[in-house]
Amino acid sequence: MSQPLVSFIVTTYNLPVALLEECLNSILALSLTKDEREIILVDDGSDTPPINQLPQKGELIFIRQDNQGLSVARNIGIERAQGEYIQFVDGDDYLLTVPYEHCLDLVRRDRLDMVLFHASAGSHHSVSVTASRPMSGIQYMAEHNVRSAVWGCIFRRQTLGDLRFTPGIYHEDEDFTPQLLLRCERIVDSHVAAYFYRQHAASITHSTDAKVVAKRFEDTLRVITHLRNIAFQLPTSSRMALQRRVAQLTMDYLYQILVGTRSRQRLEATIHLLSERGCYPLPNRHYTLKYTLFRSLIASSWGRRLLVAGIKTIK
């Protein structure tokens, strides 16, 4: 058999079958022939295996594992994938046909290492024919804020090398995507919204459970520290690109501490912890206006008081 062009790795855990059907139908609706696509459905230990209820089961490679989390499910999909390219899709989301076809056209025509695209909360969108010029992942990271969600790109499987998702952590994409970008020699940002992302009030990012919130903070700090340590082992251009991402993650982390705790004491303790790990103060770079303003405020005692007071006024 010839190599598939794209391996679609779909992950699911206790999802309604109707959502899975919608997801799989969006893949089957693409212009890819049966030989050009490979659909790998990884069930992360659902209470009831969905495969027998799916009318598309004849089109799937179905893998079921004990519940071990999204990272392990994706890693299993990577090991099974045979396609030249990989596309991750969460089982409760789906691809938007016309915009995604634009991304496939870029892949077919230019054999890029990665094509980036945007998410949408709507199902119908026009497609811009413009796209960024090809550049390296290092250059892209040095010049842009990274969208870390791994489903927001189609990428060449060979670029992965030994890179895999870290099991057992939240925000696994924040750790994975910057490292993947560093490995890509030619990427393009398509500027299209090609992925329907379904927002869930009960998701981990929206949870107010104290244990979940604590783990979110702990895992974010773990990712920041890990990426910083990687950066200092890299050549100059790669190091500077990754340091930008680390700085942005650190800024977001401090902001989430502010929003989540509204505590000056907790903010000061977090800054002390970041300082011990070499992640604070934030680099004196003008990445974005938001970053520059936040860095100026967080760097001084009066600025931190102002930030806490401002957060406390928000209902």
N, C-alpha and C positions, 0 to 999 in steps of 0.2 A: 504494500500500500504506500502511496505517496504521503509525504508529511502534511498534516493539516496546516493551514495557514494560522488559525487561531484556536487555542484551547481556552474555553470559557470555564472558569472554576466558580461554581455556584455553591454557596454554603447555606445550610439551614439548620435550625434548631427549634422544634415545636412551632413551626409556622403553619398557618392555615394553608391547606392545599390550594385554595383559590389564588392566593398570592404567589405561590410557587409556579402555578400554571401560567399566570400572567408574565412572570419573569422568564420562564422557559420559552413561551411563545414569542417574546420579544427577540430572543436569540434566533429562533427558527424563522422569523420573518425577514431576517437579513438576506442579502444576495449571495451569501456563501453557500456553496454546494455541500452536500453531505460529506464529501471527501475533504472539503476545505475547512470544516469546523469539527471540533471535538467538545462535547459538553460533559463536564465532570461534575456530578452532584455529590457533595460531601455532606452527609447527615451526621451532625455532632451529637449523636445519642438521643434523638427525639424519643418521647414516650411511645409514640407509634410511628414506625417507619413509613414515610410518605410514598414510597416508590410504587406500591400496588394501586394507589389511588390516582396516579398521574397518567393521563392519556399519552404523554410524550415519552413514556419509559423506554420505548424501543429506540429512542434517539440518544439515550443517556448511558454514560458510565456511572454506575451508582456505587458509592463507597459509604459504608456505615461504620462509625467508630463509637467507642464509649465516650461519654461527655468529657471532653478535655479542653474545650474552649476554641475560639475562632482561630487563634494563631496555629494551633495544631491541625485544625481542619484545613486551613489554607496550605500549610506545609505538606500535608498528605496529597492535596491536589497538585501542588508543584511537582512532587515526586512522580506522580502518575502522568503528568502532562507530556504530550509528544509534539504539540504545535510549535511553529516557528515563533508565534507570539502568544502572550498570555493576557487574558482579561478577567479580572475578578468581578463578580457580581454578587451582592448580598441577595439572598433568596426572596426578600420582601421588596426589593427594588426591581427596576427593569431598564432596558436600553430604549432610547428614543430612536426610531428607525432611521429617519432621514438624516438627522445630525450625525448619528453613528456611522452611517454609510459614508459620509464625508471623511470621517477618521479612517475608515477602511481604505478609501481611495488614496489617502496620503500614504498609508502603509504599503499598499500595492505598488504605487508609483515610485516612491522614493526609498523603500526598504529602510525606514528610519529605525533607530533604537527605541524611540518612544514617541507617542502622540498623546498630548495632554488635552483634556476637555473639561467642561464645567458640568455641574449638577443643576437640576431644576426641580421645582416643586409642581410644575405644570407638565402636561403631556403633549402640547403642540407648540412647536417653535420653528421660526424661520432659520435658515442656515446662511451664515455669512460665508462668502467664498474666499475671504482673506484668512491668512494664517501667518504666524510669526515666521521669520527666517529660521532655517535650521541653525542650531547652536549646540554646544556641548552642554551636558547637564551641569558641569561646573560653572560655566558662564551663566546659565539660566538661574542657578541658585544665588550667584553673586549679584544678579541684577533684579531679581523678583522675590516677592513673598511666595513661599512654596505652599501649594494646596496639598496637604499630606494624605488625604483619603486615597487609598491605593486603588479603589475602583475608578478613580478619575483619570486613568490612563490605560492605554494598550501598549505593551512593551515587549521587546524581544527577549525570549526565554534565555538565550545564551548569555545575556548581560548579567543574569543573577549570579552566576558562579556558585559559591557556597552560601550566599545570602539567604537567610530564612527569617521568618517571624519569631520573635521571642515569646515562648509560651508563658501563660499565666499572668500577663500584665494587661492593664487597660492602656489605651492609646498606643497600641502596637504599631499603627501606621506611622505615627510620629517618629518612631525609631527606624522603621523599615524604609520609607520613601526617600528620605535624604540620602541614605546609603545607596539606594538604587540609582538615584539621579547622578551621583558621583561616578557611576560605572558607565553611563550612557555618553557616547561620543556625538550622536546626532539626534536631537529632539526638536519637536515642533509643538507649539501651542496652537491648537486648532481654533480657539475662540468660540467654539460652539457648545451649547448645552445638550449633551448627548446621553445623559443619565438621569433617570427619575429617582430621586432620593426621597424615601418615605420617612417623615419625621414621626417619632414616637415619644409621647409624654412619659412613658415608662422606661425609656432607654437609660443606660448607665450615665450618659452625660447629663440627663435631667433628674437623676435620682437625688433625693434629699436624705436618704438613709445614711446615718453617721458613719457606718463601716464602709459603705461604698464611697462616700466622699473622701474619707481618710485614705482609702486605697488609691483613689484617683490622684490625690495629691502626692502620695508616696511614689506611685508609678511614674508620674510626670517628672518628678525630681530624678528618678532613676534614669529615665530616658535622656534628660538634659545632661546629666553627669556622663552617661555612656557616650553620647555624641561629642561632648567636649573632649573626652579622652581620646576618641578616634581622631578628632581634628588635629590634635597635637602630634600625631604620628604621620600626617600627610604632607605632601609637598605644598609649597606656599599658596598656589592658586586654589588648590582643593581645600586647604586649611581655612583660607579666608572665606570661601563660599560656605563651608559648613559652619564656621563661626557666626556668620550672619543668621543662619537658621537657629543655632543655639541661643543667640541673643534674643531672637523673636520668641522662641519658646519660653525663655526665662521671663521676658516681659509679660507674656500671656499667663504664666504661672503666678507671678506676683499679683497680677490683676485678679486672677481667680481666687487667690488667698484673700485679697481685699473684699471681693464680692461675697465669698463664702463665709468669712468669719467677721468682717467689719470690725476687726480688732487691731489696734495699734500694736499691742503687745505681740500678737501672733505675727504681724507683718515684720516687726523687728527681729523676732526669733527666726523667721524664714530668711531674712536678709543675712543674718549671722551664719546660718547653715549654708546658704549659697556662697558666701565669702569663703568659708572653710573649704569648699569644693572648687574654688577658683572660678565661679560662675557669676560673681558680683564684685565690683560694680559692672554695670552694663557697658559694653564698648562705646567709646565716643565716636559713633558713626552716624551719618545722616541717611539711614536706610529709608525711612518714610517720615512724614511729618508727625504721625501718631507716635512712632518710636522716639523721635527726637524730643517731643514734649514730655512723654512719660519718663524718659531717661532723666531729663532735667528735674522733674518733680521728685522722683524716687531717690535721687542722689543726695537730697538734703533733708534735714530733720523737719524744717518748716514745710517742705513739699510733701513729705509723707503725712504730716498732720493734715494738710489740705486734702490730700487724696482720701484719707480715712473719713474726714468730715463730709466730703462730697458723697462718698459711698453711703454713709449713714443717712443722708437726706433722701436717698432713693428708696421708694416703698417696695 
